[in-house]
């Protein structure tokens, strides 16, 4: 069997498998990659287009590359991006891009899961440890390496995530309304848009229907029938009474009678971020500012002219 490798005109004879980045005989393709320039596929230089297999390593150059996958997803990788293309996920190692469809992305020890085939997202690696994610259409869920659900992103919102390293994870820190759902006290966090179950030596009924800030340890082994996380609360700081009725209605939760409207005229502080099960989360864009504008990636060809 003769196989022609990309690059110089070199032919090799394959008996069982091709070494050095080649593919097993008979392996099914998972999609194609196209570019108006040159890119590297499994370390080989390629121009125009190529076939993708499960585990292909793709490195874009000065021009973006577009991926069409057999699962129906479409991926546009920015220039100067490196990613490993799996059948069930994209492993982003450098750069960024956009994904349309239900195709998860794994990067910086986090996993981003679109909720539907109509979802569209933009993602970028920033600095040494940050991951920026914008939901352009549909909604997204974000999980850490342990499978803990750490954030939700509705369309029009962008968040930055920084997983914290070290043996001891920093305490979770959430700000929002204390509600009751199916008889359980929970808090809806404004930044991560998570519902977390509250445990600890506090009389949460005293703050039911109010807005508070809590800190505590996320019990990663615990499961809640109503929330994404279970938090053992160590500190609780009230900052506004009432104003939780609309949130409760949206989530199918309860507030006590008389707490639907704010009881104090002072506006509640607007948090810019928090800590979710050991991952720092910060708001970097909302509908007003434009989620797409909040994360900048180079989706056009680069000009290298002097």
C-alpha positions in Angstrom: 0.0 0.0 0.0 1.5 3.4 -1.0 0.8 6.4 1.2 1.8 9.9 0.2 2.8 12.2 3.1 2.1 16.0 3.0 5.2 18.1 2.1 7.9 16.9 -0.2 7.2 14.1 -2.6 8.1 11.2 -0.4 6.5 7.7 -0.6 6.7 5.1 2.1 5.4 1.6 2.3 3.1 0.9 5.2 2.8 -2.6 6.6 0.7 -2.2 9.8 0.8 1.5 10.6 2.6 4.7 9.5 5.0 6.1 12.1 5.8 9.7 12.9 2.3 11.3 13.0 0.7 9.0 10.4 -2.6 7.2 10.9 -3.5 3.6 11.3 -4.7 1.9 8.1 -8.5 2.1 7.9 -8.9 4.7 10.5 -12.1 6.7 10.0 -11.9 10.5 9.3 -13.6 12.8 11.7 -13.7 15.9 9.4 -11.7 18.2 7.2 -9.6 21.4 7.7 -9.4 24.2 5.2 -7.2 27.3 5.1 -6.3 30.1 2.7 -2.7 29.7 3.8 -0.4 27.1 5.3 -0.9 25.1 8.5 0.7 22.2 10.3 -1.1 18.9 10.8 0.7 16.4 13.0 3.9 18.5 12.5 3.7 18.2 8.7 3.3 21.4 6.6 0.1 21.5 4.6 -1.6 24.1 2.4 -5.2 24.5 1.4 -7.0 21.5 3.0 -6.5 18.1 4.7 -8.4 15.2 6.4 -8.7 15.1 10.2 -8.5 12.0 12.2 -9.2 11.4 15.9 -6.3 13.0 17.8 -4.9 15.1 14.9 -2.7 18.0 16.1 -3.5 21.2 14.2 -1.3 24.3 14.3 -2.4 27.4 12.4 0.0 29.9 11.1 -0.6 33.4 9.8 -4.1 32.5 8.6 -7.1 30.9 10.5 -8.2 27.4 9.7 -11.8 26.2 9.5 -12.8 22.7 10.6 -15.9 20.8 9.4 -16.5 17.8 11.5 -18.6 14.8 10.8 -20.6 15.3 14.0 -22.0 18.5 12.5 -19.8 21.0 14.5 -17.9 23.8 12.8 -14.7 25.3 14.3 -12.8 28.4 13.2 -9.3 28.4 14.8 -7.6 31.8 15.0 -4.1 32.4 13.6 -1.3 31.2 15.9 -3.5 28.6 17.5 -2.7 25.0 18.5 -5.3 22.4 19.2 -5.7 18.6 19.2 -8.9 17.6 17.5 -10.7 14.7 19.1 -13.9 13.0 17.9 -15.7 14.1 21.1 -13.9 17.4 22.0 -11.4 20.0 21.0 -8.3 20.3 23.2 -7.1 23.9 23.0 -3.4 24.3 23.8 -2.7 27.8 22.5 -4.6 30.7 20.9 -8.3 30.6 20.5 -11.3 30.5 18.1 -15.0 30.0 17.7 -17.1 26.8 17.8 -20.6 26.3 16.5 -22.5 23.2 17.6 -22.5 20.8 20.5 -18.8 20.2 20.5 -17.0 20.5 24.0 -13.7 22.3 24.4 -11.1 21.3 27.0 -8.5 23.8 28.0 -6.6 24.9 31.2 -8.0 21.9 33.1 -11.6 23.1 32.4 -14.3 21.7 30.1 -16.8 23.9 28.2 -20.0 22.1 27.2 -22.5 23.8 24.8 -26.1 23.0 25.5 -27.4 22.5 22.0 -26.4 22.2 18.3 -27.4 25.9 17.9 -24.9 27.0 20.5 -21.9 29.2 19.4 -19.0 30.2 21.5 -15.7 32.0 21.4 -12.7 31.0 23.5 -9.2 32.3 24.1 -6.3 31.4 26.3 -5.0 34.5 28.1 -1.8 34.9 30.1 -0.3 31.9 31.9 -3.4 30.4 33.4 -6.6 32.2 32.3 -9.3 30.9 30.0 -11.8 33.4 28.5 -15.1 32.2 27.3 -18.0 34.0 25.5 -21.4 32.6 24.8 -22.5 34.1 21.4 -25.6 31.9 21.0 -27.2 29.3 23.2 -25.8 28.6 26.6 -22.8 26.9 28.0 -21.8 25.0 31.1 -18.3 24.9 32.5 -16.8 22.1 34.6 -13.4 21.7 36.3 -11.1 18.7 36.0 -13.0 16.9 38.8 -16.3 17.3 37.0 -17.5 19.9 39.4 -20.0 22.3 37.7 -18.5 25.8 38.3 -20.4 28.1 36.0 -23.2 28.7 33.5 -23.0 31.2 30.6 -26.2 32.3 28.9 -26.0 34.0 25.5 -24.4 37.4 25.6 -22.1 36.8 28.6 -18.3 36.3 28.8 -16.4 35.1 31.7 -12.7 34.6 32.6 -11.6 31.5 34.5 -8.4 31.0 36.4 -8.0 27.5 38.0 -6.0 27.9 41.2 -3.1 25.5 41.8 -2.0 24.0 45.1 -3.1 21.2 47.4 -5.6 23.3 49.3 -8.3 24.9 47.1 -9.3 28.5 48.1 -12.8 28.9 49.6 -15.7 29.3 47.3 -17.1 32.9 47.3 -20.6 33.6 46.0 -22.8 36.7 46.0 -26.6 36.6 45.4 -30.0 35.8 46.7 -30.8 33.2 49.4 -33.8 31.2 48.2 -35.6 28.0 49.2 -36.2 25.3 46.7 -37.9 22.0 47.5 -37.4 22.9 51.2 -33.6 23.4 50.8 -31.9 26.8 51.3 -29.8 27.7 48.2 -28.0 30.8 46.8 -28.1 31.9 43.2 -24.7 33.5 42.4 -24.8 36.5 40.0 -21.5 35.9 38.3 -21.4 32.1 37.7 -25.2 31.9 37.5 -25.1 28.7 39.6 -27.5 27.5 42.2 -25.6 26.3 45.3 -27.0 24.4 48.3 -26.1 26.0 51.6 -24.9 24.0 54.7 -23.4 25.3 57.9 -24.0 26.8 61.4 -26.1 29.7 60.2 -29.9 30.3 60.4 -30.4 30.8 56.7 -34.1 31.5 57.4 -33.1 34.9 58.8 -31.7 35.8 55.4 -34.2 34.1 53.2 -35.2 36.4 50.3 -32.2 38.7 51.0 -29.0 39.3 49.1 -25.8 38.1 50.8 -22.1 37.2 50.2 -21.0 33.8 51.4 -17.6 32.0 51.6 -17.0 28.4 52.3 -15.7 25.1 51.1 -17.4 23.3 48.2 -18.0 19.6 49.1 -17.0 18.0 45.8 -18.2 14.6 47.0 -21.7 15.8 47.8 -24.6 15.7 45.4 -27.6 18.0 45.6 -31.0 17.3 44.1 -31.6 21.0 43.5 -28.2 22.7 43.0 -24.9 22.4 41.2 -22.7 22.6 44.3 -23.0 22.0 48.0 -21.1 24.6 50.1 -20.3 24.4 53.8 -20.6 28.1 54.6 -18.0 29.6 56.9 -18.9 33.3 56.6 -22.1 35.1 55.6 -22.3 38.8 55.0 -25.7 40.5 54.3 -25.7 43.5 52.0 -29.3 44.1 50.8 -32.8 43.1 51.9 -35.3 41.7 49.4 -35.2 42.1 45.7 -35.0 38.3 45.0 -38.6 37.7 43.8 -37.8 37.8 40.0 -34.8 35.5 40.5 -36.9 33.0 42.5 -39.6 33.0 39.9 -37.2 32.4 37.1 -35.6 29.4 39.0 -38.8 27.9 40.4 -37.7 28.8 43.9 -39.4 30.5 46.8 -39.0 33.7 48.8 -41.0 34.5 52.0 -44.1 36.7 51.7 -43.2 40.4 51.7 -39.7 39.9 50.3 -40.5 40.2 46.6 -39.6 43.9 46.5 -36.5 45.5 47.9 -36.9 46.7 51.5 -34.0 49.1 51.4 -33.5 51.8 48.7 -29.7 51.4 48.6 -28.5 49.6 45.4 -26.7 46.3 45.9 -23.0 46.1 45.0 -22.3 44.7 41.6 -19.8 41.9 41.9 -17.2 41.5 39.2 -16.3 37.9 40.1 -15.9 35.2 42.7 -14.4 31.8 43.5 -16.2 28.7 42.4 -14.8 25.4 43.8 -11.2 26.5 43.5 -11.5 28.4 40.2 -11.4 32.2 40.1 -14.3 33.5 37.9 -14.6 37.1 36.6 -17.2 38.8 34.5 -15.5 40.4 31.4 -18.5 41.0 29.2 -22.3 41.1 29.2 -25.0 41.8 26.7 -24.6 45.6 26.9 -20.8 45.4 26.3 -21.0 42.6 23.8 -19.7 39.1 24.6 -17.9 38.8 21.2 -16.2 42.1 21.7 -15.1 41.1 25.2 -12.8 38.3 23.8 -10.5 39.3 21.0 -9.1 36.6 18.8 -7.4 37.0 15.4 -9.9 35.4 13.0 -8.4 37.1 9.9 -5.1 36.6 8.1 -2.1 38.3 9.7 -0.1 40.9 7.8 3.6 40.0 8.1 4.8 42.7 5.7 7.5 45.1 7.0 
